[in-house]
C-alpha cells in the first residue's frame, strides 16, 4: 500500500496482484476508498521518468485523451506522482487480454474480426488525433480486447497514450524489437518532428498485416536491421487469402514510405478496409434478362402509277399516209428529254413543266409552220391537195385555190 498524495489519509491506493509487467511499467490491481470498484494503477519505469522536462508533456497528452471519454480508449481517472513514484496512471480495470496474446506466434485472425479491430482502434485514434494527440507507439501489446456483453471478440481499448513523449531521440535503437516493428519510417529515421496521425496509420496497417497474413511485415532479430527495413525495405510478401487484392491494395497504400502517399486520416484507412471487405463478400448480381422487342412490320411500298398525258387530238392525215406529227419533215430535232439517274426528282419536275406548257409549244410550232408555208406559197410552191383540204389548213387561214 502506498500514498498517492501527501497529507491526505483518504488518498491511499491499496495495491493488489500484478496484472502485467511490461517494458513501460508495471500494472497492479488496486482499490481506493473513494472508488466503488477496483481500478488499475500503472507505475512507469524509472528509465522513462529520467527526463523531468518531458513529464508535463506526458501528463498533458494523457489528460487530453482522458477527457474524450471515448469507448475505444481506456478511461484514465488520474495522472500523478509522489516522491517515491515519479509518475503513475490510474485507469479503469477491464477484463480482457492484449492483442499480442491473441495473436500468439504465427496465428491469424479471421478477416471480419480483424477489420472490427482495425475499425475500433482507428475510431479511438481518430478522436485523439482531432484533439491534437498522436499515440506514437501503437503495437499489439497496447491494444486491449476487453470482454463485454454483446461483443463476441471483445471491445478495443487503446493504452499507453503519451509514452512517446518520454522517449529520448537517441533511445530508439535501444527499444525492444516488438516495439520497433511497428514504428513509422519517419520515426525510424529520427524525423520526430514529422510525426502525425499518419504515423499511427502506418503502425495500424502493420498490425492489420500481421493479423491477416500471420507474419510480420518487417522481419528481423535486431533493432538495426528492423530500422533499416522500415525506412528502405518493403513488407515481406505474404498473400492475404481471405482479403484478396482489394485488401492488399488498401494495406499497400497505408504502408507507403511517404506520409503524403498514405490515406488522409486513419479513419479513411479504416473505411477503405471495410469497403474492401464488403467488395469481397458482396454477392454476384444475377444476369439481367433483356427483352428485345421484334421490329414493327414494314408496310409494302405501292408504286404510284401516273396517268399518261392527255392526247392533243386526232392526227392530221397527209397524202402519203403520215400526219403532221409523224411526217419526217416535221420530226422535231433535239427535243428528247433524257432523265438524269442521280437527280430523279429534278427530272420529274422538268417533265411536269414541259407537260404543262405543251399547248404553248404546239402553238409555237404551228406558227413556225404557218410562217414557213406562207413564205413557200409566196414563192410559188403549192402543197399537196390533201394538206389544203385539212381542217388545220383552214384554221391557219392559208389559200386553197390554185394559182
WOLINLIN-V813828 format. One record per helix or strand of 2 or more residues. SS is the DSSP state (H for helix, E for strand). FROM is the first residue (numbers start at 1). TO is the last residue. If there is no record, write none. Layout:
ss=SS from=FROM to=TO
ss=SS from=FROM to=TO
This chain:
ss=E from=2 to=3
ss=E from=12 to=21
ss=E from=25 to=32
ss=E from=39 to=44
ss=H from=46 to=48
ss=H from=52 to=66
ss=E from=76 to=80
ss=E from=88 to=92
ss=E from=96 to=98
ss=H from=99 to=103
ss=H from=111 to=130
ss=H from=140 to=142
ss=E from=143 to=148
ss=E from=151 to=158
ss=H from=163 to=166
ss=H from=169 to=174
ss=H from=177 to=180
ss=H from=185 to=188
ss=H from=192 to=194
ss=H from=197 to=213
ss=H from=223 to=232
ss=H from=244 to=254
ss=H from=259 to=261
ss=H from=266 to=281
ss=H from=328 to=330
ss=H from=344 to=356
ss=H from=358 to=378
ss=H from=385 to=388
ss=H from=391 to=395
